[in-house]
Amino acid sequence: MTSPLLIAAAAASLAAFAPPAAERPADVLLAAADCSEAARQVVADTGGELLSAQPRNGVCVVTVLVPGKGSARPRKITVRVPIE
């Protein structure tokens, strides 16, 4: 199974090949590129494993699985990061 983090990184790298905003139609939104950076930051801050990163209503909803301490179960955390 492909890691969601790898998918987000691939989407971000593909966004680098997208035409500049001035050459794109106004209705095209590179949401995957916006959420990939947010996902990277949340994973780095929590030390968790990325489950999903989705743009919704001007925010990236990032869900990570954070390992539990000792034998405790992992916790699922959802963070909302504003899209800049």
C-alpha positions as CSV (number, residue, x, y, z in Angstrom):
1,M,0.0,0.0,0.0
2,T,1.3,3.4,-0.9
3,S,2.0,5.8,2.0
4,P,-0.2,8.9,2.1
5,L,2.9,10.9,2.8
6,L,4.5,9.7,-0.4
7,I,1.3,10.6,-2.3
8,A,1.3,14.1,-0.8
9,A,5.0,14.6,-1.6
10,A,4.3,13.4,-5.2
11,A,1.4,15.8,-5.6
12,A,3.6,18.7,-4.3
13,S,6.4,17.8,-6.7
14,L,3.9,17.7,-9.6
15,A,2.6,21.1,-8.6
16,A,6.1,22.5,-9.4
17,F,5.5,21.6,-13.1
18,A,2.1,23.4,-13.1
19,P,1.9,26.6,-15.2
20,P,2.2,29.9,-13.2
21,A,-1.0,31.3,-11.7
22,A,-1.2,34.0,-14.4
23,E,-1.4,31.2,-17.1
24,R,-3.9,29.0,-15.3
25,P,-7.7,29.3,-15.6
26,A,-9.1,31.1,-12.5
27,D,-11.0,28.0,-11.4
28,V,-7.9,25.8,-11.1
29,L,-6.8,25.3,-7.5
30,L,-3.6,23.5,-6.5
31,A,-5.0,22.3,-3.2
32,A,-2.8,19.2,-3.0
33,A,0.3,21.4,-3.0
34,D,-1.2,23.6,-0.2
35,C,-2.1,20.6,2.0
36,S,1.2,18.8,1.4
37,E,3.2,21.4,3.3
38,A,0.6,21.5,6.1
39,A,0.7,17.7,6.3
40,R,4.5,17.7,6.5
41,Q,4.5,20.2,9.3
42,V,1.8,18.3,11.4
43,V,3.7,15.0,11.0
44,A,7.0,16.7,12.1
45,D,5.3,18.4,15.0
46,T,3.5,15.3,16.3
47,G,5.9,12.6,15.4
48,G,3.0,10.7,14.0
49,E,2.1,8.9,10.7
50,L,0.0,10.7,8.1
51,L,-3.4,9.2,7.6
52,S,-4.9,11.9,5.4
53,A,-4.7,15.5,4.3
54,Q,-7.7,17.1,2.6
55,P,-8.6,20.7,1.6
56,R,-12.0,21.8,3.0
57,N,-13.5,25.3,3.1
58,G,-10.2,27.1,3.2
59,V,-8.4,24.8,5.6
60,C,-6.4,21.6,5.3
61,V,-7.7,18.8,7.5
62,V,-4.7,16.7,8.4
63,T,-5.2,13.5,10.3
64,V,-2.2,11.6,11.9
65,L,-1.8,8.5,14.0
66,V,0.5,9.3,17.0
67,P,2.2,6.3,18.7
68,G,1.2,5.7,22.3
69,K,3.7,5.7,25.1
70,G,4.8,2.3,26.2
71,S,2.1,-0.2,25.4
72,A,-0.6,2.4,25.1
73,R,-2.7,2.4,21.9
74,P,-1.9,5.0,19.2
75,R,-4.1,8.1,19.1
76,K,-5.7,9.6,16.0
77,I,-5.3,13.4,15.9
78,T,-7.0,15.7,13.5
79,V,-5.5,19.2,12.9
80,R,-7.0,22.0,10.9
81,V,-4.4,24.3,9.2
82,P,-5.5,27.4,7.3
83,I,-4.6,27.4,3.6
84,E,-2.5,30.4,2.8
